[in-house]
Amino acid sequence: MIWRNNKKINYLFVAFVAELLLMFYLRNDVGYILSPLLITTSGIFLAVYPYFIILKAEPKVTCNKEPIAYLYCIKRWSWIGFVCLSVIFIFSSYLLFQAQPVNIAQSDIIPFIRDVMVKRFINGEAVYAPVKFNDYPVMFTPNYLPFQWLPFALAVLANVDMRWISVLAFISSTAFYIYNNNKSDVQNKNKLWHAFLPFAVLFSIYIKQPRDAAHTIEILIMAYYLFLSSALFVKGSFIKGLSLTLPLLSRFSLLFWLPVYFYDLLSTSFKTFLLSGLMLLCFILVFFIMPFVLPDPAFLKTFNDIYLDGAIGEWNGQAWQQPGDRPFQLFQGFGFASWFYMFFDGSLKEKILALKMTLMIVCVISLLIPIFTYKKARNVVSSELFSLMALKFCLTFFYAFILVPYIYLFWVPLMVSVVILSRVAKEKI
């Protein structure tokens, strides 16, 4: 018996296309009021609507056995497409890196990682010791978590452009995603176009936001979240633990989802809950606590100080802007920071602190809603899909109220959308 509700899956695809259009091709075309509202609405729709698709699906008895040769053909073409698109990605990256070499005038992210954190690590120095860098007025504690900078040590040691690490990571995560999709019982005609979804996001970035692709590390973070979203459907505790560690030790945005995920694991399988938790703990000990925290735990006290200072700097506007201009980073059509800037009474710092408090409240609410609706949702969707939907739900709210809505940060939730689209078709549809 299979289940059909293809028209409603099309609505999910429309929401994904809306995300792509609003973030890349129609960015800020509808203004700073409506644009973040539409992006957030699309994200919530993608996180919640799969439940209603599966709830309303009707069974249809049919023979779903396809010739083995046809199955192999679909899988083979998905891998052929992957290889072709990966080659195009590599060639496009080569051209982009040649046209836009690492330049601190464009962004200090890669120079700081290379010249401070990776250099210190290779030389055996304290990575998180206070530093005076570029034109920042005071000493500050580096605040990049290990998997934001540690993989780039390989590139520095090999004397190659660090950005190739992000390219390799994205290709590897996409291969993992396609491999797991091909193993699933998704209707085979869907496996082919599902394989191209990560590249649809990637090439949108290269076409519409090449400068950010060249001067940030966000494609690496995208790879982590694509790996995590795919690994939710894998049984092995080692893979689960690793897939949790990579994004957790790169960005704090995962923290508000972790309780939901482990609550789901505990409710589903205590053994998986225990082993996955132990693997995650071991990875955190090996890659963060033991090498960096135990030798100098004092740095944790000042680890987040620069976030508020950095936010104040961005809310004051860019150096090239005229006095009185709206801060550039706040008014690009992403996040609700622009709303607080325009409509919340108070000083600049008070507005930022109000947004920060709202962020905390909203994130806690986005954590509690999946937990409180867990039993009802699990009567309809699988454990893995529930966790994936909850991840999209939590990330949508986290990024909507982030203090500085850099446009490249919003690439990450799109990777979760990709896996939602490919996996909803598996849920008895």
Phi, psi and omega in degrees: 000132173240170184236145184236132170197050191294328181297321180288330173296326177298325177297323178295318178296322177298319178297322177295316177298322177298318176302312180300314182296314183292329183272335186236302192271336177236030187302121176065013180294333181261008174091165186287346177280308188276326186301307179296330178294318180290320178297316179295319179297318178298318180296316179296319179300314179295330181281329189255323190297330177307326178301315183286329175300311184286325179299320185268357182294141180250140180289146176220115182286124180201160175276121185249022181269122180251153180305140182301323180299323179292319180298314180295326179297314180299313181296319180297317180291329176295323178285324176297315177299319178299314181297315181297314180291327177294321177296317177297319178299315180296315180295318178296322178294319178301313179296319180295315181294327176290319182285329183230080177294160179303128186214118183295339177291335178274316179196143180264005185297302183291317176301322180293317178298316183289311191273343180246294191287310180292318180299317177298317181298313181295325181275001178075022180268170178288111186296323187259022173289149179305149185219151170250116188229136176054230183255017178294133192290337184227166172293145178214160178272126177305137185239019174274128177289160191307318185275008165274337185230331186301317179301333182286348176298327179298318180292319179296316179296326179275355179060046175237165178302125183303331186292343177293337176298317178296320178299311180298319181296318180294317179297319181295316180294322178294321176298319177297318179298313181293318179303315181288326175296319181290336177281337186284172179262027172302143177307131191296330179294339179275337184299327185293309182284335174299326183296337184267351185299315179302323180288333176298319176291312184301312182289334172297321177296313183294327181282315189259335183224054184295327181297317179292325177297324184279334190240011173233176179250018191292336177294328174296316179294322175302317179299319178300316184285330173294319177296314180299312183298322178287323183290343176301336183260011179255144185278330188295131181290328178297312179297317179300313181298317179294318181294332175283322185293316185302307178287327181295321179267028172231324180216148180283352186299338182282341187303321185283348177265332185305316178301323178296315183295314181287333172296318177295315179299316180298321181286337185263311183206111180297324179297313178295319177303313183292312184292319179294319177296319179294319178297317178299315179298317180298315179297319178296319178297315186288320188260351182223302187296305185293312183281335188238322184278311183300318179294332183207073183293344184297335184294338180297333181294328183247011186299323185258002184301323186289340181300312181293318178299318179295322179295317179299319178299316180291323180289341175280349180096167180279158181298331183277354181277153177284148176305134180093347177292150175293138181304128187303310187293336183277341189241043177258008177092009181241137174071165184262012178301323179297327178296317180293322179298319185276324195244347180271128179283142177135178177288172180301316180295321179295322177296317180295317180294325177295318178294320179298317178296318178298319177302314180297316182296313182296320180294321177295318178297318180293340174280317186287324183301311177299324180293316181290334180260010189301308185298318180293317181294322183288345173287347185244312186251160178288164178301316184293316180292324176301314180297321179294316178297319179296324178297314178298319181298311181294317181295322180302314181286324179299311183285333179297328184245021179294149188296318178233106186277068174303138188296327183290339178297331186278359173292326189300309181300338178296330178293326176291321177301319180303313183288326175302313180300319183284335186263335179299326179297341181277339189277068174059036181249000000 
